[in-house]
Amino acid sequence: MTHLRINRRTLLTGTVALGTVGLLAACGGGSDKKISGKAASSTEEIVKNLEINKQDRSSLKQGGEFRGSVSAVGPNFNILTQSGYTTENLTAFGGACNIPSAIGFTSLSPAGEYSLNDDYVSDYKAETVGGVQTITFKLNSKAVFNDGTPVDIEAIRAAWTVYRNPDDGYNVIAAPFWQQVASIDPVDGDKTRVKIVMSKPLYPAETLGLLGLHPALTDKELFNNGFVNKPMDQYWSGPFKIGEWNSSAKTLTLVPNDKWWGEKPLLDRIIWREMGDEAERAAFKNGELDSIGFAGLATYNAVKGQPGVQIRSGQSVGVINLQFNPTRVTDTALRRAVFAAVDRSQLAKVKFGQINWEEPLTGSLIAMPFQKGYQDAMPSNPGAEAAAKILEAAGYSKNGDYYAKDGKTAGFSITYFGSDATSLAQFQNLEQQLKAAGIKLEQDNQPQSQFNSVMGAKQYDCAFSGWGIGADPADSVQYFYTSEINEGVGDPELDKFIASIYEKESHEEQLKMAAEAEKQHMEKVAIYFPYANGPSYAAVKEKLANYGPSLFATSYTDPKRWVNVGWQN
């Protein structure tokens, strides 16, 4: 099963890694050994073994194309919106260009270390004097959006306008730290030199997640709906631009941008096609694609043994989870009962039963088990009896197989995407576990192509889904466990506690508080149920250089990645 993931904060902090990441080993195209692997014990171990066929640019061809696939493209090409902010969209067009309508000013290394995106910004400095925190930086005077609009202080102010008031009508993924900005002003009248004053200190200041938006995007109608089936790349900026968007064939072609002032890309074209798993396997086997990512035996068996192909195996820096929509499954007691009822080790076993993958059982949405600050936040003694106690205390009584309250059966539907047998097996396992606890589960199987639409519009009760995990667990907790992020559903005291994390200068203290916040949210609110991290595999044409697994760095946290991708002779 292709495990589709969504991500609400890649741009905002540059720390979420998704996709094919964390390579541990590689085997040649002629191998027919059974797919297998083991989770790494440290970031250093994964970084050491990354495999991207690293080559100097000067040794590669100028020209050529890369052909890839994603499960869903669009329909909303503004990834800052609720419906557009998905991994599939980020991969297809966010990776090759700086993100449509937004420019991130920091990059992230595979090990999770920040650096400035020097094509846009330099001279970054953050300091706190007398309790007042200021952030200053210099924008590149050559930087422009594709329509010629300069990337200056107005781009920073546009981001502030969109994010500072969550109730202002922008259909935007929340970025709470922008609400702490008190003012944005030029330094000495120079619109490329920016000074941001915070209403209260934020530690580390980089958590703000500096980005710029084209000033036209402050128009709410344009921001919310203007990019639906329209890439609108006049509002973009980056080394590539739109060559063609074929909405009927669901094919997006990117070409070098003649407005780009930085290092020029090697490739002439990057082509993304929307495909399901079976079509993707067939296309790669027929030489129509240059790389596909996967996490299961069916694809491995389809692509192994092909001449000129490398299969690179590794660990995904992400988490697979059950994700509730709390505006549709509104009873907190029911959600808490599910958390108590489900044995996550069973779901993980079904997910990876056909591949010989070993990993510790995960219990966090904000940290990998090998990261500093990791803590298993899940209920320690799950089972049907524990779930029954929660339901009965909330006024449910059992009638036949299922509990009910006020004439309504305790239950919900689970959404999953694609026709892979593993997906069905996971549903059946979850259905059995919940029935044993008196909770009724119904099936909602959707085509993979509907992932962006269904998840973006929150048209689900609960879903098999996944999230990328960031380089800093303390940084991540704000983006999963506050009421503002979860449609107003949460705990007011926990919101206050989370807000106080970023007032602490000690990172050790931040990590402890973040772990405690996650544990409290699992117990009190129960929306995200993590159960696996899993492996990640990629089949890649072996002559493709500077492309492959990258751990915490991704194409949308490393803007130079696509510039250096090319082909060996």
TIBA-946672 format. One line per 8 residues: number of its first residue (from 1); their letters; for each residue y negated, z negated, x negated of C-alpha. Coordinates in Angstrom, 1 decimal, always signed. Each point is the difference from the previous one (the first is absolute). Example, Ala and Ser with C-alpha at 12.3 -4.5 7.8 and 13.67 -1.06 7.14 Angstrom:
REM residues 2
1	AS	+4.5,-7.8,-12.3 ~ -3.4,+0.7,-1.4
END
This chain:
REM residues 569
1	MTHLRINR	+0.0,+0.0,+0.0 ~ -3.5,+0.8,-1.2 ~ -1.8,-3.3,+0.2 ~ -3.4,+0.7,+1.3 ~ -2.7,-2.4,-1.0 ~ -3.6,-0.7,+1.0 ~ -2.6,-1.7,-1.9 ~ -3.4,-1.4,+1.1
9	RTLLTGTV	-1.6,-0.8,-3.3 ~ +0.7,+2.5,-2.8 ~ -3.6,+1.2,-0.1 ~ -1.5,-3.4,+0.6 ~ +1.4,-1.6,-3.1 ~ +2.0,+2.6,-1.8 ~ +3.0,-2.2,-0.2 ~ +2.7,+1.2,+2.4
17	ALGTVGLL	+2.7,+2.2,-1.5 ~ +2.1,+2.2,+2.2 ~ +2.4,+2.8,-0.4 ~ +2.5,+0.7,-2.8 ~ -0.7,-2.7,-2.5 ~ +1.6,-2.3,-2.5 ~ +2.4,+2.1,-2.0 ~ +2.7,-1.8,-1.8
25	AACGGGSD	+2.3,+2.7,-1.1 ~ +0.5,+3.8,+0.1 ~ +3.1,+2.2,+0.1 ~ +0.2,+3.7,-0.5 ~ +0.7,+2.6,+2.7 ~ +3.7,+0.4,-0.9 ~ +0.9,-3.6,+0.8 ~ +2.2,-0.8,+3.0
33	KKISGKAA	+0.3,-3.7,-0.5 ~ -0.7,-2.2,+3.1 ~ -3.6,-0.8,+0.6 ~ -0.7,-3.6,-1.1 ~ -2.5,-2.3,-1.4 ~ -1.3,-3.5,-0.4 ~ -3.4,-1.6,+0.6 ~ -2.1,-0.7,-3.0
41	SSTEEIVK	-0.8,-3.5,-1.0 ~ -3.6,+0.6,-1.3 ~ -2.9,+2.5,+0.2 ~ +0.3,+0.5,-3.7 ~ +3.7,+1.1,+0.3 ~ -1.0,+2.6,+2.6 ~ -3.0,+1.4,-1.9 ~ +2.0,+0.3,-3.1
49	NLEINKQD	+2.5,+2.3,+1.7 ~ -2.4,+2.2,+2.0 ~ +1.0,+3.6,-0.2 ~ -2.6,+2.7,+0.7 ~ +0.8,+2.6,-2.7 ~ -3.2,-1.0,-1.7 ~ -1.6,+3.0,-1.9 ~ -3.3,+0.8,-1.6
57	RSSLKQGG	-2.1,+2.3,+2.2 ~ -0.4,+2.4,-2.9 ~ +3.7,+0.7,+0.0 ~ +0.2,+0.9,+3.7 ~ -0.6,+3.2,+1.9 ~ -3.4,+0.7,+1.6 ~ +0.8,+0.9,+3.6 ~ +3.0,-0.2,+2.2
65	EFRGSVSA	+0.6,-2.0,+3.2 ~ +1.6,-3.2,+1.2 ~ +1.9,+0.1,+3.3 ~ +0.7,-3.3,+1.7 ~ +0.8,-1.4,+3.4 ~ -1.0,-2.9,+2.2 ~ +1.4,-1.2,+3.3 ~ -3.3,+0.4,+1.9
73	VGPNFNIL	-3.4,+1.6,-0.8 ~ -3.1,-0.9,+2.0 ~ -0.9,+0.3,+2.8 ~ -3.0,-2.2,-1.0 ~ -1.1,+0.9,-3.5 ~ -2.4,-3.0,-0.3 ~ +2.3,-2.5,-1.6 ~ -2.5,-2.8,+0.6
81	TQSGYTTE	+0.8,+0.1,+3.7 ~ +2.8,-1.9,+1.7 ~ +1.9,+3.2,+0.8 ~ -0.6,+1.7,-3.4 ~ +0.8,-2.8,-2.4 ~ +3.7,+0.7,-0.8 ~ +1.9,+0.5,-3.2 ~ +1.0,+3.5,+1.0
89	NLTAFGGA	-3.7,+1.0,+0.3 ~ -0.9,-1.7,-3.2 ~ +2.8,+1.8,-1.8 ~ -0.9,+3.4,+1.4 ~ -3.8,+0.2,-0.5 ~ -1.1,-3.4,-1.3 ~ +1.9,+0.5,-3.2 ~ -1.3,+3.3,-1.0
97	CNIPSAIG	-3.6,-0.6,+0.9 ~ -2.1,-3.1,+0.1 ~ +0.8,-1.3,+3.5 ~ -1.5,+2.0,+2.8 ~ -3.4,-1.5,+0.9 ~ +0.4,-2.8,-2.5 ~ -0.2,-0.4,-3.8 ~ +1.7,-2.9,-1.7
105	FTSLSPAG	-1.7,-1.2,-3.2 ~ +3.0,-1.7,-1.7 ~ +3.3,+1.1,-1.3 ~ +3.3,-1.9,-0.4 ~ +2.5,+0.2,-2.8 ~ +3.8,-0.1,+0.6 ~ -0.1,-3.7,-1.0 ~ -2.7,-0.7,+2.6
113	EYSLNDDY	-3.0,-0.3,-2.3 ~ -3.4,+1.2,+1.2 ~ -2.3,+2.4,-1.8 ~ -3.2,+1.9,+1.0 ~ +0.3,+3.5,+1.3 ~ -2.4,+1.4,-2.6 ~ -0.5,+3.3,+1.8 ~ -2.1,-2.0,+2.5
121	VSDYKAET	-1.0,-3.4,-1.4 ~ -0.8,-1.9,-3.2 ~ -1.7,-3.1,-1.2 ~ +1.6,-2.2,+2.6 ~ -1.0,-3.7,-0.1 ~ +0.6,-3.0,+2.3 ~ -1.6,-3.4,-0.6 ~ -0.8,-3.1,+2.0
129	VGGVQTIT	-3.2,-1.9,-0.9 ~ -1.2,-3.0,+2.1 ~ +2.7,+0.7,+2.6 ~ -1.2,+3.6,+0.5 ~ +2.4,+2.7,-0.9 ~ -1.2,+3.5,-0.9 ~ +1.9,+3.2,-0.8 ~ -1.7,+2.7,-1.9
137	FKLNSKAV	+1.2,+3.5,-1.1 ~ -1.2,+3.5,-1.0 ~ +1.1,+3.0,+2.0 ~ +0.6,+3.3,-1.8 ~ -3.1,+2.2,+0.6 ~ +2.3,+3.1,+0.1 ~ +2.1,-1.4,+2.8 ~ -0.4,+1.9,+3.3
145	FNDGTPVD	+1.8,+0.5,+3.3 ~ +1.3,+3.5,+0.6 ~ -3.1,+0.9,+2.1 ~ -2.3,-0.9,-2.9 ~ -1.0,-3.4,+1.3 ~ -0.4,-2.4,-3.0 ~ +2.3,-2.9,-0.4 ~ -2.7,-2.7,-0.3
153	IEAIRAAW	-1.0,-3.2,+1.6 ~ +0.1,+1.6,+3.4 ~ +3.8,+0.5,-0.3 ~ +0.4,-3.8,-0.7 ~ -2.3,-0.9,+2.9 ~ +2.0,+2.4,+2.3 ~ +3.2,-2.0,-0.8 ~ -1.8,-3.2,+0.7
161	TVYRNPDD	-1.3,+1.3,+3.4 ~ +3.6,+1.0,+1.0 ~ +1.7,-3.2,-1.1 ~ -2.5,-2.9,+0.4 ~ +0.4,-0.4,+3.8 ~ +3.6,+0.3,+1.3 ~ -1.4,+0.3,+3.6 ~ -2.5,+2.8,-0.7
169	GYNVIAAP	+2.1,+2.8,+1.5 ~ +1.6,+1.5,-3.1 ~ +3.7,+0.6,+0.4 ~ +0.5,-1.4,-3.5 ~ +2.6,-2.0,-1.9 ~ -1.7,-3.4,-0.5 ~ -1.4,-0.9,-3.4 ~ -1.1,-3.6,+0.4
177	FWQQVASI	-1.6,-0.4,-3.4 ~ -2.7,+2.5,+0.8 ~ -1.3,-2.5,+2.5 ~ -0.9,-2.2,-2.9 ~ -2.5,+2.5,-1.4 ~ -3.6,-1.2,+0.5 ~ -1.9,+2.9,-1.4 ~ +0.4,+3.3,-1.9
185	DPVDGDKT	-3.0,+1.2,-2.0 ~ -0.9,+2.4,-2.8 ~ -0.8,-1.3,-3.5 ~ -3.5,+0.9,-1.0 ~ -0.2,+2.6,+2.7 ~ +2.9,+2.0,-1.5 ~ +2.4,+1.0,+2.8 ~ +2.9,+0.4,-2.4
193	RVKIVMSK	-0.3,-3.7,-1.2 ~ +1.2,-2.3,+2.7 ~ -0.4,-3.8,+0.5 ~ +2.2,-1.7,+2.6 ~ -0.8,-3.6,+0.9 ~ +2.7,-2.0,+1.8 ~ -0.8,-2.6,+2.6 ~ +2.6,-2.3,-1.6
201	PLYPAETL	+2.0,+0.5,-3.3 ~ +3.2,+2.0,+0.2 ~ +2.6,-0.5,-2.8 ~ +0.9,+2.2,-1.6 ~ -2.9,+2.3,+0.9 ~ +2.2,+3.0,-0.3 ~ +1.7,-1.1,+3.2 ~ -2.9,+1.6,+1.9
209	GLLGLHPA	+1.5,+3.3,-0.7 ~ -3.0,+2.2,-0.8 ~ +0.0,+3.3,+1.7 ~ -2.5,+2.6,+1.2 ~ -0.1,+2.1,+3.2 ~ -2.0,+3.1,+0.8 ~ -3.1,-1.2,+1.8 ~ +0.8,+2.4,+2.9
217	LTDKELFN	+3.1,-2.2,+0.8 ~ -2.3,-2.7,+1.4 ~ +0.0,+2.2,+3.2 ~ +2.7,-1.8,+2.1 ~ +1.2,+3.1,+1.8 ~ +0.4,+1.9,-3.2 ~ +1.7,-2.9,-1.7 ~ +2.4,-0.8,+2.9
225	NGFVNKPM	+0.9,+3.5,+1.2 ~ -1.6,+2.6,-2.2 ~ +3.0,+0.3,-2.3 ~ +2.7,+0.5,+2.6 ~ +1.8,+3.2,-1.0 ~ -3.0,+0.8,-2.2 ~ +0.1,-1.0,-3.7 ~ -3.8,+0.4,-0.2
233	DQYWSGPF	+0.0,+0.0,-3.8 ~ -3.7,+0.4,-0.3 ~ +0.0,-3.8,+0.2 ~ +2.5,-0.3,-2.8 ~ -0.4,-0.2,-3.7 ~ +2.5,+0.5,-2.8 ~ +1.9,+2.4,-2.3 ~ +1.6,+1.8,+3.0
241	KIGEWNSS	-1.2,+1.4,+3.3 ~ +1.6,+1.5,+3.1 ~ +1.3,+3.5,-0.6 ~ +1.6,+0.3,+3.5 ~ +1.1,-2.3,+2.8 ~ +2.6,+1.7,+2.3 ~ +0.2,-2.2,+3.0 ~ +2.8,+1.9,+1.6
249	AKTLTLVP	+2.2,+0.1,-3.1 ~ -1.1,-3.5,-1.0 ~ -0.8,+1.2,-3.6 ~ -2.9,-1.2,-2.1 ~ -1.0,+1.9,-3.1 ~ -2.3,-1.5,-2.6 ~ -1.8,+2.0,-2.7 ~ -2.2,-0.9,-3.0
257	NDKWWGEK	-3.5,-1.1,+1.1 ~ -2.8,+2.1,-1.5 ~ -2.4,-2.9,+0.7 ~ +2.0,-2.4,-2.2 ~ -1.9,-1.2,-3.1 ~ +2.9,-1.8,-1.7 ~ +3.1,+1.3,-1.9 ~ +1.4,+3.1,+1.7
265	PLLDRIIW	+3.5,-0.1,+1.5 ~ +2.9,+2.0,-1.4 ~ +1.5,+1.1,+3.2 ~ -1.3,+2.9,+2.1 ~ +1.4,-1.4,+3.3 ~ +1.6,-3.1,+1.5 ~ +1.9,+0.8,+3.2 ~ +1.2,-2.7,+2.4
273	REMGDEAE	+2.3,+0.8,+2.9 ~ +0.9,-2.3,+2.9 ~ +3.8,-0.3,+0.1 ~ +2.7,-2.3,+1.2 ~ +2.8,-1.2,-2.3 ~ +2.5,+2.8,+0.8 ~ -2.5,+2.7,-0.4 ~ -1.3,-1.6,-3.2
281	RAAFKNGE	+3.4,-0.1,-1.5 ~ +0.7,+3.6,+0.8 ~ -3.4,+1.2,-1.3 ~ +0.5,-1.8,-3.3 ~ +3.5,+1.3,-0.4 ~ -1.3,+3.6,+0.6 ~ -2.7,-0.4,-2.6 ~ -2.9,-0.2,+2.5
289	LDSIGFAG	-1.1,-3.5,-1.1 ~ -0.7,-1.4,-3.4 ~ +0.7,-3.7,+0.7 ~ +1.3,-2.1,+2.8 ~ +0.1,-3.8,+0.2 ~ +2.9,-1.8,+1.7 ~ +1.8,-3.3,+0.4 ~ +3.4,+0.9,+1.3
297	LATYNAVK	+3.4,+1.6,-0.8 ~ -0.3,+3.1,+2.2 ~ -2.9,+1.4,-1.9 ~ +1.5,-1.0,-3.4 ~ +3.2,+1.9,+0.9 ~ -1.9,+3.0,+1.1 ~ -2.1,+0.3,-3.2 ~ +2.3,-1.3,-2.8
305	GQPGVQIR	+1.4,+2.6,-2.4 ~ -2.8,+2.5,+0.4 ~ -0.9,+1.7,-3.3 ~ -3.5,-0.8,-1.3 ~ -0.3,-3.1,+2.2 ~ -0.5,-3.7,-1.0 ~ +0.9,-2.8,+2.3 ~ -2.1,-3.0,-0.8
313	SGQSVGVI	+1.0,-3.3,+1.4 ~ -1.9,-3.2,+0.3 ~ -1.5,-2.8,+2.1 ~ -2.5,+0.4,+2.7 ~ -3.1,-2.2,-0.3 ~ -0.1,-0.5,+3.7 ~ +1.5,-2.0,+2.8 ~ +2.1,+1.1,+3.1
321	NLQFNPTR	-0.7,-2.0,+3.1 ~ +0.2,-0.5,+3.7 ~ -3.6,+0.3,+1.2 ~ -1.1,-1.3,+3.4 ~ -3.0,+1.4,+1.9 ~ -1.3,-3.3,+1.3 ~ -2.1,+1.7,+2.7 ~ +3.2,+1.2,+1.6
329	VTDTALRR	+2.4,-2.8,-0.9 ~ -2.5,-2.7,+0.9 ~ +2.2,-3.1,+0.3 ~ -0.2,-1.8,-3.4 ~ +3.1,-2.0,+0.9 ~ +2.0,+3.2,+0.5 ~ -1.1,+1.3,-3.4 ~ +0.7,-3.3,-1.7
337	AVFAAVDR	+3.5,-0.1,+1.6 ~ +0.7,+3.5,-1.5 ~ -1.0,-1.3,-3.4 ~ +2.4,-2.9,+0.5 ~ +2.9,+2.1,+1.4 ~ +0.2,+2.9,-2.5 ~ +2.0,-0.3,-3.2 ~ -2.0,+2.3,-2.3
345	SQLAKVKF	+2.9,+0.2,-2.4 ~ +2.0,+1.9,+2.6 ~ -2.8,+2.6,+0.5 ~ -0.3,+0.4,-3.8 ~ +3.8,+0.5,-0.2 ~ +0.0,+2.7,+2.6 ~ -3.0,+1.7,-1.5 ~ +1.6,+0.2,-3.5
353	GQINWEEP	+3.6,-0.1,+0.9 ~ +0.8,+3.5,-1.2 ~ -1.8,-0.3,-3.3 ~ +0.9,-2.5,-2.7 ~ -3.4,-1.7,-0.1 ~ -0.5,-3.6,-1.0 ~ -3.1,-2.1,+0.6 ~ -1.0,-3.5,+0.9
361	LTGSLIAM	-0.7,-0.5,+3.7 ~ -3.7,+0.3,+0.5 ~ -2.1,-2.3,+2.2 ~ -3.5,+1.2,-0.6 ~ -2.3,+2.7,+1.1 ~ -2.6,-0.6,-2.8 ~ +2.2,-0.4,-3.1 ~ +3.1,+1.5,-1.7
369	PFQKGYQD	+2.5,-2.6,-1.0 ~ -0.7,+0.6,-3.7 ~ -3.8,-0.5,+0.4 ~ -1.9,-3.2,-0.9 ~ -0.8,-1.8,+3.2 ~ +3.0,+1.2,+2.0 ~ +1.4,-2.4,+2.6 ~ +2.6,+0.5,+2.7
377	AMPSNPGA	-2.0,-0.7,+3.1 ~ +2.7,+0.7,+2.6 ~ +1.8,-2.6,+2.2 ~ +2.6,-1.8,-2.1 ~ +2.7,-0.5,+2.7 ~ +0.1,+3.1,+2.2 ~ +2.5,+0.3,+2.9 ~ +0.5,+0.3,+3.7
385	EAAAKILE	-0.2,-3.8,+0.6 ~ -3.4,-0.2,-1.7 ~ -1.3,+2.9,+2.0 ~ +1.3,-1.6,+3.3 ~ -1.9,-3.2,-0.7 ~ -3.3,+1.9,-0.5 ~ +0.5,+2.0,+3.3 ~ +1.1,-3.0,+2.0
393	AAGYSKNG	-3.0,-2.1,-1.2 ~ -2.2,+2.8,+1.2 ~ +1.4,+0.0,+3.5 ~ +2.7,+2.6,-0.2 ~ +3.4,-0.5,+1.6 ~ +3.2,+2.0,-0.5 ~ +1.4,+2.1,+2.8 ~ +3.1,+1.9,-1.1
401	DYYAKDGK	-0.4,+1.6,-3.4 ~ -3.7,-0.4,-0.3 ~ -2.8,-2.5,+0.3 ~ -2.8,+0.6,+2.5 ~ -3.3,-1.6,+1.0 ~ -2.0,+0.6,+3.2 ~ +2.4,+2.8,+1.0 ~ -0.4,+1.8,-3.3
409	TAGFSITY	+2.9,+0.5,-2.4 ~ -0.6,-1.1,-3.6 ~ +0.0,+3.3,-1.8 ~ -1.8,+3.0,-1.4 ~ +0.6,+3.5,-1.4 ~ +0.5,+0.9,-3.7 ~ -1.5,+3.3,-1.3 ~ +1.5,+1.9,-2.9
417	FGSDATSL	-0.5,+3.5,-1.3 ~ +2.5,+2.8,-0.8 ~ +3.6,+0.6,+0.8 ~ +1.6,-1.5,-3.1 ~ +3.2,-1.9,+0.7 ~ -1.3,-3.0,-2.0 ~ -2.9,-0.3,+2.5 ~ +2.3,-0.2,+2.9
425	AQFQNLEQ	+2.2,-2.5,-1.8 ~ -2.9,-2.3,-0.6 ~ -1.0,+0.2,+3.6 ~ +3.6,-0.9,+1.1 ~ +0.2,-2.9,-2.4 ~ -3.4,-1.4,+1.2 ~ +1.0,+0.5,+3.6 ~ +3.2,-2.0,-0.6
433	QLKAAGIK	-1.8,-2.8,-1.8 ~ -2.6,-0.4,+2.7 ~ +2.5,+0.2,+2.9 ~ +1.8,-3.0,-1.6 ~ -3.3,-1.8,+0.3 ~ -0.6,+1.1,+3.6 ~ -2.7,+2.6,-0.8 ~ +0.3,+3.5,+1.3
441	LEQDNQPQ	-0.8,+2.9,-2.3 ~ -0.7,+3.6,+1.2 ~ +0.0,+3.1,-2.1 ~ -3.0,+2.3,-0.7 ~ +1.0,+2.8,-2.4 ~ -2.8,+2.3,-0.9 ~ -0.2,+3.2,-2.2 ~ -1.2,-0.6,-3.5
449	SQFNSVMG	-2.9,+2.3,+0.7 ~ -1.3,-2.5,+2.5 ~ -0.3,-2.9,-2.5 ~ -3.7,+0.4,-0.7 ~ -0.9,+0.3,+3.7 ~ +2.2,-2.8,+1.3 ~ -0.7,-2.5,-2.7 ~ -3.7,+0.8,-0.3
457	AKQYDCAF	-0.5,-0.3,+3.8 ~ +2.2,-3.1,+0.1 ~ +2.3,+1.5,+2.7 ~ +2.9,-2.3,-0.7 ~ +1.2,-3.5,+0.8 ~ +1.7,-0.5,-3.3 ~ +0.9,+2.5,-2.8 ~ +2.1,+0.4,-3.0
465	SGWGIGAD	-2.8,+0.6,-2.5 ~ -1.1,-0.8,-3.5 ~ -3.0,-0.9,-2.1 ~ -0.9,+0.5,-3.6 ~ -0.4,-3.2,-2.0 ~ -3.1,-0.6,-2.1 ~ -0.4,-1.0,-3.6 ~ -1.6,-3.3,+1.0
473	PADSVQYF	+1.6,-2.0,+2.8 ~ -3.1,-2.1,+0.5 ~ -2.0,+3.1,+0.6 ~ +2.4,+1.2,+2.7 ~ +0.2,-2.9,+2.3 ~ -3.4,+0.7,+1.6 ~ +1.3,+3.4,+1.2 ~ +3.1,-1.1,+1.8
481	YTSEINEG	-0.5,-3.5,+1.4 ~ -3.5,-0.3,+1.5 ~ -0.7,+0.3,+3.7 ~ -2.5,+2.8,-0.6 ~ +2.6,+2.2,-1.6 ~ +2.5,-0.7,+2.8 ~ -2.0,+1.0,+3.1 ~ -1.3,-3.6,+0.4
489	VGDPELDK	+3.4,-1.5,+0.0 ~ +0.4,-2.9,-2.4 ~ -1.0,-3.6,-0.8 ~ -3.7,-1.0,-0.3 ~ +0.8,-2.8,-2.5 ~ +2.1,+2.4,-2.1 ~ -2.8,+2.5,+0.0 ~ -2.3,-2.6,-1.5
497	FIASIYEK	+2.6,-1.0,-2.6 ~ +0.5,+3.6,-1.0 ~ -3.8,+0.6,-0.3 ~ -0.3,-3.0,-2.3 ~ +2.6,+1.5,-2.5 ~ -2.6,+2.4,-1.4 ~ -2.5,-2.8,-0.7 ~ +2.4,-1.4,-2.6
505	ESHEEQLK	-0.6,+1.1,-3.6 ~ +3.5,-1.0,-1.1 ~ +2.5,+2.8,+0.5 ~ +2.8,-2.5,-0.1 ~ -1.5,-1.9,+2.9 ~ -0.5,+3.3,+1.9 ~ +3.7,+0.9,-0.4 ~ +1.2,-3.4,+1.3
513	MAAEAEKQ	-2.4,+0.3,+3.0 ~ +1.1,+3.5,+0.8 ~ +3.6,-0.9,+0.0 ~ -0.7,-3.0,+2.3 ~ -2.0,+2.3,+2.3 ~ +2.8,+2.4,+0.3 ~ +2.5,-2.8,+0.8 ~ -2.3,-1.4,+2.7
521	HMEKVAIY	-0.4,+3.5,+1.6 ~ +3.7,+0.5,+0.1 ~ +0.5,-3.3,+1.7 ~ -3.0,+0.1,+2.4 ~ -0.7,+3.7,+0.8 ~ +3.1,+2.0,-1.0 ~ -1.0,+3.6,-0.2 ~ +1.5,+1.4,-3.3
529	FPYANGPS	+3.7,-0.7,-0.8 ~ +0.8,+1.2,-3.5 ~ +3.6,+0.6,-0.9 ~ +0.4,+2.3,-3.0 ~ -1.9,+1.7,-2.9 ~ +2.6,+2.6,-0.9 ~ +0.4,+2.8,-2.4 ~ -1.9,+3.3,-0.3
537	YAAVKEKL	+1.4,+3.2,-1.4 ~ -1.6,+3.4,-0.7 ~ +1.6,+3.4,-0.7 ~ -2.4,+1.9,-2.2 ~ +0.0,+3.4,-1.7 ~ +0.4,-1.1,-3.6 ~ -2.8,+2.2,-1.4 ~ -2.6,-1.7,+2.2
545	ANYGPSLF	-2.1,-2.1,-2.3 ~ -2.1,-3.2,+0.5 ~ +1.5,-0.6,+3.4 ~ +2.3,-2.6,+1.3 ~ +0.4,-3.7,+0.7 ~ -3.0,-2.1,-0.9 ~ +0.5,-3.6,+1.4 ~ -3.4,-1.4,+1.1
553	ATSYTDPK	-1.9,+3.1,-0.9 ~ +0.1,+2.8,+2.5 ~ -1.7,+3.3,+0.4 ~ -2.6,-1.7,+2.1 ~ -0.6,-2.8,-2.4 ~ +0.0,+2.3,-3.0 ~ -2.4,+2.9,+0.7 ~ +0.9,+1.7,-3.3
561	RWVNVGWQ	+3.7,+0.2,+0.8 ~ -0.1,+3.5,+1.7 ~ -2.4,+1.4,-2.6 ~ +2.7,-0.4,-2.7 ~ +3.1,+1.1,+2.0 ~ +1.3,+3.3,-1.2 ~ +2.9,+2.1,-1.1 ~ +1.7,+0.3,-3.4
569	N	+0.7,+3.5,-1.3
END
